[in-house]
Amino acid sequence: MANRFRGFLPVVVDVETAGFNAKTDALLEIAAVTITMDENGYLMPEYSYEAHVEPFEGANLEKAALDFTGIDPYDPERPAVPETEALESLFKPIRKSMKAHDCKRAILVGHNASFDQSFVNAAAERNDIKRNPFHPFSSFDTATLAGLAYGQTVLAKACDVAGIDFDGKKAHSALYDTERTAELFCAIVNRWKDMGGWDMVLAMQDDDDE
């Protein structure tokens, strides 16, 4: 895995929020799926993690966003925890997976990745978390990759073309969307491998070494 992505471990992330502004709007759910590789060089989802998050003090809650996700931030039956606890419950196993795969850092994979990355970075900064395992600005965007591989940029439509089951009734749950995005990312990378793309890259690297 470390050789495949230059020492970076792909970790798929999805967030559900109370708006679009990472600095002012509440982070409500976060989920992550680590990626591993089999003995033949094919990627597959590894472990899934999720946390429901309490709105930080003074957070903005946009009604339209809450109506869209169906999340009630103050539902007494919602198992929400403070942001620091939520982030560390994901960061700790991600760091463990990085070590197991001999990777120096994680790289965020997301569908429209800049959105998820902005909320992760803002929450980590807000809670003074120094050991954010993710690269601060690089990411893999499956919306872009799916547009290239399948001609679709919407997650549900890209999954359909890729042969991945997608239940619209379960969408906009951070864990469900993350797991489908992880399958999509693996499908795209594995398809590239089957088309000979990775072998071509290795051949070019061998030529450069000679």
Sequence and secondary structure as in RCSB ss.txt:
>XXXX:A:sequence
MANRFRGFLPVVVDVETAGFNAKTDALLEIAAVTITMDENGYLMPEYSYEAHVEPFEGANLEKAALDFTGIDPYD
PERPAVPETEALESLFKPIRKSMKAHDCKRAILVGHNASFDQSFVNAAAERNDIKRNPFHPFSSFDTATLAGLAY
GQTVLAKACDVAGIDFDGKKAHSALYDTERTAELFCAIVNRWKDMGGWDMVLAMQDDDDE
>XXXX:A:secstr
 TTTTTTEEEEEEEEEESSS TTTB EEEEEEEEEEE TTS EEEEEEEEEEE   TT B  HHHHHHHT  TT 
TTS EE HHHHHHHHHHHHHHHHHHTT SEEEEEETTHHHHHHHHHHHHHHTT S   EEEEEEEEHHHHHHHHH
S  SHHHHHHHHT    TTTTT HHHHHHHHHHHHHHHHHHHHHTTHHHHHHHHHHHHH 
